[in-house]
Amino acid sequence: MRPDPGEVLHFSEDPTIERFVPHVAPTSRVAEPYVWAVGPDRCPDYWFPRACPRAMAWTGPRTTAEDAARIVGAGCGERVHAIEYGWLKPMLGAELYAYRFAAAAFTPIGDPPHAMVSTTPVTPLGPPERVGDLVELHERAGIQVRLLDSLWPFWDEVIASSLEFSGIRMRNARR
């Protein structure tokens, strides 16, 4: 599930939202109210239940072959998403929806940009679309899903490596 050209997506477990109004998310590191969305490159970061902690790593221009083989795995593609065993059933049963928006209403945020934000209310281009089987979506995208007892040892390796990475809802990960 990726946006069409000129679009961005917002993923939600709520299929009833008709209008998105900027707000400060409780987990946000910024104080400005935004409506958040993502472009095609960052959509896989959100193919999970909302509260699911995930540690994600992928190869980039500065990634060494050693780090890619050690963390992603030899012959395993260019990207790995790790979750904890306790989140497998919620992931398999998640009902996730994608809302499409005109990209023109959004601006990039972050350095490098990792999301798109709007400071004004936005209305989806149409009804939300059911995303479907999240594990199958990862498989079709060539992204491995790794199951771990705890994300923290993996995360420590990832952030010390030459890989690009993102960690979402890590506060929900087991210690």
Phi, psi and chi 1 to 4 in degrees:
 res  aa     phi    psi   chi1   chi2   chi3   chi4
   1 MET       -  108.9  171.1   68.6   59.7      -
   2 ARG  -134.1  158.8  -50.4 -108.7 -171.9 -179.9
   3 PRO   -75.2  152.5   26.2  -32.0      -      -
   4 ASP   -75.5  164.5  -69.1  -29.1      -      -
   5 PRO   -54.3  137.1  -26.9   35.6      -      -
   6 GLY    81.6    8.7      -      -      -      -
   7 GLU  -124.7  161.0  -64.9  178.4   -8.1      -
   8 VAL  -130.8  162.5  -66.4      -      -      -
   9 LEU  -121.4  150.5  -63.3 -178.7      -      -
  10 HIS  -124.1  128.7  176.3   92.6      -      -
  11 PHE  -101.0  138.2  -67.2   92.5      -      -
  12 SER  -152.9  153.3  176.7      -      -      -
  13 GLU   -88.6   -1.7  -66.6  175.6   56.8      -
  14 ASP  -103.8  110.6 -178.9   -7.9      -      -
  15 PRO   -88.2   13.6   33.8  -34.9      -      -
  16 THR  -110.8    6.8   65.7      -      -      -
  17 ILE   -76.9  125.9  -53.5  168.5      -      -
  18 GLU  -103.0  -25.8  -65.2  179.0    4.2      -
  19 ARG  -147.6  134.3 -175.8  171.0 -177.5 -110.2
  20 PHE  -101.8  124.8  -72.9   71.8      -      -
  21 VAL  -111.7  134.7  176.7      -      -      -
  22 PRO   -55.9  139.0  -24.1   33.6      -      -
  23 HIS  -151.3  165.1   70.7  -75.7      -      -
  24 VAL   -95.0  113.6  177.3      -      -      -
  25 ALA   -66.8  143.4      -      -      -      -
  26 PRO   -58.1  -25.9  -19.1   26.4      -      -
  27 THR   -96.5    1.5   58.8      -      -      -
  28 SER   -71.6  144.7 -177.9      -      -      -
  29 ARG   -93.9   -0.3  -66.6 -177.4 -177.7  155.2
  30 VAL  -117.7  148.6  -65.8      -      -      -
  31 ALA   -90.4  -13.2      -      -      -      -
  32 GLU   -75.5  142.3  -65.5   85.6   -5.9      -
  33 PRO   -78.3  132.8   20.2  -23.9      -      -
  34 TYR  -138.3  159.3  -65.9  125.1      -      -
  35 VAL  -102.1  127.6  173.8      -      -      -
  36 TRP  -101.0  144.0  -66.6   83.0      -      -
  37 ALA  -152.0  172.8      -      -      -      -
  38 VAL  -137.0  153.2  -71.0      -      -      -
  39 GLY   -88.8 -174.7      -      -      -      -
  40 PRO   -60.9  -35.6   15.4  -24.4      -      -
  41 ASP   -68.2  -30.7  -66.9  -14.2      -      -
  42 ARG  -103.6    0.4  -62.1  -49.3  -71.3  -98.6
  43 CYS   -55.4  -43.2  -76.1      -      -      -
  44 PRO   -57.9  -23.9  -26.8   35.9      -      -
  45 ASP   -61.5  -19.7  -62.7    7.9      -      -
  46 TYR  -115.2   14.4  -63.7   91.9      -      -
  47 TRP   -86.3   55.1  -65.0  -18.2      -      -
  48 PHE  -149.0  160.4  -63.4   89.5      -      -
  49 PRO   -58.8  146.9  -20.8   30.5      -      -
  50 ARG   -51.9  -48.5  178.5  176.1  174.6   77.5
  51 ALA   -81.4   -4.3      -      -      -      -
  52 CYS   -67.9  120.9  177.4      -      -      -
  53 PRO   -72.4  138.1   24.7  -29.7      -      -
  54 ARG  -145.6  139.7   56.6 -101.5 -162.8 -159.6
  55 ALA  -114.0  120.6      -      -      -      -
  56 MET  -122.9  140.5  -59.0  165.6  -72.5      -
  57 ALA  -141.7  146.0      -      -      -      -
  58 TRP  -150.8  158.5   56.9   92.5      -      -
  59 THR   -75.5  148.6   59.5      -      -      -
  60 GLY  -139.1 -175.8      -      -      -      -
  61 PRO   -62.2  -26.2    6.4  -10.4      -      -
  62 ARG  -100.6    6.1  -71.4  178.8 -113.6  124.8
  63 THR   -73.0  131.5  -58.3      -      -      -
  64 THR   -82.5  152.6   66.0      -      -      -
  65 ALA   -61.3  -35.4      -      -      -      -
  66 GLU   -64.4  -45.6  -67.5  162.5  -26.1      -
  67 ASP   -65.5  -40.5  -79.2  -11.1      -      -
  68 ALA   -61.3  -45.7      -      -      -      -
  69 ALA   -67.0  -39.4      -      -      -      -
  70 ARG   -72.1  -39.9 -179.7  171.9   55.7   86.2
  71 ILE  -101.6  -47.8  -64.9  171.8      -      -
  72 VAL   -77.8  -43.1  177.9      -      -      -
  73 GLY   112.7  138.7      -      -      -      -
  74 ALA   -63.1  128.6      -      -      -      -
  75 GLY    69.5   18.7      -      -      -      -
  76 CYS  -109.1   19.8  -65.7      -      -      -
  77 GLY    89.5 -160.7      -      -      -      -
  78 GLU  -114.9    0.5  -62.8  179.5   -6.2      -
  79 ARG  -146.8  142.3 -170.4  169.8  177.9  129.9
  80 VAL  -135.4  137.0   58.1      -      -      -
  81 HIS  -118.4  124.7  -70.2  177.5      -      -
  82 ALA  -110.4  136.8      -      -      -      -
  83 ILE  -132.4  168.2   63.9  170.2      -      -
  84 GLU   -88.9  151.9  -66.7  170.4  -24.8      -
  85 TYR   -49.7  -39.4  -76.4  104.7      -      -
  86 GLY   -63.6  -14.8      -      -      -      -
  87 TRP   -98.8   -1.5  -77.6   94.4      -      -
  88 LEU   -64.5  -49.6  179.4   58.3      -      -
  89 LYS   -61.8  -45.6  -76.2 -176.6 -176.6  175.9
  90 PRO   -59.6  -36.1  -26.0   34.8      -      -
  91 MET   -67.6  -40.7 -173.7  168.1  174.7      -
  92 LEU   -67.3  -29.0  -67.2  173.0      -      -
  93 GLY  -100.3    1.0      -      -      -      -
  94 ALA   -66.1  139.9      -      -      -      -
  95 GLU  -107.5  100.2  -70.0  -73.6  -28.1      -
  96 LEU  -110.5  142.6 -167.9   63.5      -      -
  97 TYR  -125.3  148.2  -62.0   86.6      -      -
  98 ALA  -112.6  129.9      -      -      -      -
  99 TYR  -104.2  131.5  -72.0   88.4      -      -
 100 ARG   -98.5  137.8  -65.6 -177.9 -179.0  -84.0
 101 PHE  -132.3  155.1  -63.6  100.2      -      -
 102 ALA   -69.4  126.1      -      -      -      -
 103 ALA   -61.8  -26.5      -      -      -      -
 104 ALA   -60.8  -22.6      -      -      -      -
 105 ALA   -82.7   -2.1      -      -      -      -
 106 PHE  -124.0  154.0  -70.1   78.9      -      -
 107 THR  -126.1  150.9   56.8      -      -      -
 108 PRO   -66.9  149.6  -11.3   21.5      -      -
 109 ILE  -132.4  143.5 -169.8  168.9      -      -
 110 GLY   101.0  161.9      -      -      -      -
 111 ASP  -137.1   99.0 -174.9   23.4      -      -
 112 PRO   -72.5  160.5   27.6  -32.5      -      -
 113 PRO   -59.2  135.4  -22.4   32.8      -      -
 114 HIS  -122.8   -6.7   61.7  -83.2      -      -
 115 ALA  -158.1  174.8      -      -      -      -
 116 MET  -121.9  143.6  -55.5  -68.8  -74.5      -
 117 VAL  -134.0  151.1  -65.0      -      -      -
 118 SER  -122.4  140.0  175.0      -      -      -
 119 THR   -99.7    2.5   57.0      -      -      -
 120 THR  -123.5  156.1   60.4      -      -      -
 121 PRO   -58.7  144.9  -24.7   34.9      -      -
 122 VAL  -134.1  147.3  -70.9      -      -      -
 123 THR  -110.6  134.0  -57.7      -      -      -
 124 PRO   -59.3  154.5  -20.9   31.1      -      -
 125 LEU   -70.8  -17.0  -64.0  173.2      -      -
 126 GLY  -172.0 -170.7      -      -      -      -
 127 PRO   -67.4  155.8   20.5  -27.6      -      -
 128 PRO   -64.5  149.2   24.7  -32.0      -      -
 129 GLU  -107.3  132.0  -61.0  170.6   39.9      -
 130 ARG   -66.5  130.1 -171.9  170.6  179.8  -80.1
 131 VAL   -75.4  -38.8  173.3      -      -      -
 132 GLY    96.9 -158.1      -      -      -      -
 133 ASP   -65.6  113.9 -175.2  -45.6      -      -
 134 LEU   -71.2  -34.6  -59.1  177.5      -      -
 135 VAL   -69.4  -42.0  173.4      -      -      -
 136 GLU   -62.6  -38.2 -176.5  179.6  -55.9      -
 137 LEU   -60.3  -43.6 -166.9   58.9      -      -
 138 HIS   -61.5  -44.8  -81.7   82.4      -      -
 139 GLU   -59.5  -47.9  179.4 -174.6   18.8      -
 140 ARG   -61.3  -30.6  -73.7 -165.5  -41.7 -104.2
 141 ALA   -85.3   -2.9      -      -      -      -
 142 GLY    74.3   26.7      -      -      -      -
 143 ILE  -107.5  122.7  -59.0  169.2      -      -
 144 GLN   -77.3  143.5   58.7  175.7  -59.1      -
 145 VAL  -108.8  119.4  175.5      -      -      -
 146 ARG  -107.8  134.1 -169.2  172.6  -64.4  168.4
 147 LEU  -102.4  129.6  -60.7  174.1      -      -
 148 LEU  -132.9  155.7  -56.9  170.6      -      -
 149 ASP   -64.7  -44.4  -72.8  -33.0      -      -
 150 SER  -141.4  141.7  169.4      -      -      -
 151 LEU   -76.9  -22.5  -67.2  178.7      -      -
 152 TRP   -61.8  -45.1  -65.8  108.8      -      -
 153 PRO   -61.7  -40.5  -24.2   34.5      -      -
 154 PHE   -63.4  -46.8  175.6   75.1      -      -
 155 TRP   -58.8  -43.2 -176.1 -116.9      -      -
 156 ASP   -59.8  -39.8  -69.2  -18.3      -      -
 157 GLU   -67.3  -43.0  -70.6  -67.4  -42.8      -
 158 VAL   -63.3  -50.1  166.0      -      -      -
 159 ILE   -70.3  -18.2   63.2  173.6      -      -
 160 ALA   -91.7   -0.7      -      -      -      -
 161 SER   -97.0 -177.8   77.0      -      -      -
 162 SER   -91.7    4.4   59.8      -      -      -
 163 LEU   -75.4  156.5  -70.6  161.2      -      -
 164 GLU   -83.6  154.1  -63.4 -175.7   20.7      -
 165 PHE  -156.9  164.6   58.7   86.3      -      -
 166 SER  -152.3  138.5  178.7      -      -      -
 167 GLY  -123.2  126.3      -      -      -      -
 168 ILE  -124.7  136.3  -62.5  176.7      -      -
 169 ARG    57.7   31.2  -56.2  -69.2 -171.1  -92.4
 170 MET   -62.2  -22.2  -68.1  -65.0  -71.3      -
 171 ARG   -63.1  -18.9   70.1 -175.2  176.9  -72.9
 172 ASN   -90.4   -2.0  -63.8  -19.7      -      -
 173 ALA   -76.0  150.4      -      -      -      -
 174 ARG   -68.0  143.1  -68.5  175.3   40.4 -179.1
 175 ARG   -95.5      -  -73.4  -77.4  177.0 -174.0
